[in-house]
Amino acid sequence: MRAFLDSLYRLSGGLAAVGMVATLVLVASGVLARPLGIYLPGTDDYAGYAMAACGFLALAYTFKHGEHIRVGLVLERVGPRMRAALEWFSLASGTAVAAALAFYSVRLVLQSHEFEEISQGVDATPLWIPQLTMAFGSIVLLVALVDDLVMTTLGREPTRLAHASGEAVRME
């Protein structure tokens, strides 16, 4: 199960990287084509979709690398029991927020598909297609938070993904 979850987080991070490259390619091609008098319809819209995909798909990967912003001022000044309780409360709260985000993201995709919503741009893309990345990223973030919440509840240290160099992630 651990290998599957870590692969899921890496897949999500890899897809975020693809979205980042797609954003670069789309914006650069639009910028380079304009002086040549070439109009590339939809590049701005697709670059926006790719950028949104980057943000959502990178959430779980970033979380599992311990790179989300944490406020350690309080945690540094409390004892180990209080720290554990605050950590658990933070994970439980984050899980609740991620569950709501995942629920409403999936609901948005289903409603956009049901009502056949399309973008207002030249591309007229069915909106449920780019919204899938938001829903998928939200679901994977929820899975990552539940993963850490379960590990913490069981009294174990939550697992973190190792960097490509094999270096263990430093937790502060």
N, C-alpha and C positions, 0 to 999 in steps of 0.2 A: 504494500500500500504506500509506503514511504517513497519508493522509487516512482510510482505512478504520480503522486502528488508533486514531487520535485520536478518531474517531467512536464506536468501541467503548468507549473509556475514558469519553467524555462520556455515552454511553448508560447505562453502569453507574452513573456518578455521578448522573445524572438519576433513575434508578430508585431509588437510595438516598434521594434527596430525596423521592420519592413515598412511600417507606416511612416516612420521618420524619413526613410530613404525616399519613399513615394512622395512625401511632402516636398522634399528637396527637389526631386526631379520635376514635379509638376510646376512648382514655383519658378524654378530656373528655366524650364522650357517656355513658360509664359513670358518671362522677362526677356529672354533671348529672341523670341519670335516677334515681339512687338516692333522693334526697330526695323525688322525685315518686312514689315507690313503683313505678317501672317497672323491670322486670328485663330487661336486654339480654343474653341468653345468648351466651357465647362471646367477648364483647368483650375480656376479659382475655387469652384465648388468642390471638386474632387480633392484639392489640396486641403480644404477645410475638413472634409470627411476624414482624410488620412491623419490630420493633426488631432482631431477628436479621438480617433482610434488609438493613436499613440498614448494619449493621456489615460484612457481607460484600460487599455491592455497592459500598460506598465504598472498599474497599481499593485497587483499581487506580487509581481517579481520584485518590485522595489521594497515592498513590505517584508518579504522573506529574506531580503538582503540587509534588513535592519536600517534602511536608509530613509524611512519616513521621519518627519520632524517629531522629536520627543522633547518634552519639557522635563528635564532631570532635576530642576532646582528643588522640588519637593521630595522627590525620590532619594536624593542624596542625603537629605537631612532626617530621614526616618529610619527606624529599625528594620530588620529583615522581615519581621512578621507583617508590619504595616506596609512595607514595600511590596510584599507578595500580594497583600489584599488590594492595594492600589493598582498593581499590575493586572490582577484578575478583573477588577472593576473596569479598568480601561479596555481590556480585551472584550469583556461582555458588552460594554457600551458600544464599542466599535463594531462588534458583531451585529448588534441590533440595528445600527445605522446602515451597515453594509447589506443586511437583509432587506431593509426597506428600499435601498437603492436598487438592489437586484430585482426585487419584486416589481417596482415601478418601471424599471428599464425593460424587463420582459413584457410587461403589460403594454408599454408604449410601442414596442415592436409589433405585438399582436394587433393592437388597435390601428397602427399605421398600415399594416397589411390588410386588415379587414375593411378599412375605409378607403383603401387604394390611394393613400396620400402620396403625392409626388413633390419634388423640390420646386421652388419657384424660379430657379435658374434656367438657363438655356438647356441644360442637360436633361431636365425632367426625370430625374432618377427616382424610382420608388423609394421613399424614405426608410422603409423597414430594412433595406439592405445595409446602408451605413449605420443604422441604429443597432444592428446585430453586434457590432464590435463593442458598443457601450454595454449591451446586455451581457455579452460574454465576459468582458473585463470585470464587470460588477459581480458576476457569479463566481469568477475565479478569486476575486478579492474576498468574497464571503467564505469560500472554501478555505482560503489561507487563514482567515481570522478564526474560523471554527477549529481548524487544525491547531493553532496556537492556544486557543481557549481550552480545548480538550487536553492538550499536553500540560498546560499550567494547572488545570483542575486535578489531573492525575499526579501532580507534584513533580513532573519532569520538566526539563528545560526545553522550550520550543526550539525546533530545528531551524537553522538558517542555511540558505544556499551558499555554497562556496563560490568564490570568484573564479574566473576562468584560469587564473594562475594557480588555483588550488589553495590559495591562502584563505584561512578561516576568516569569517566575518567578525569584526570587532564590535562588540556591543557596549555602549556607554550608557 
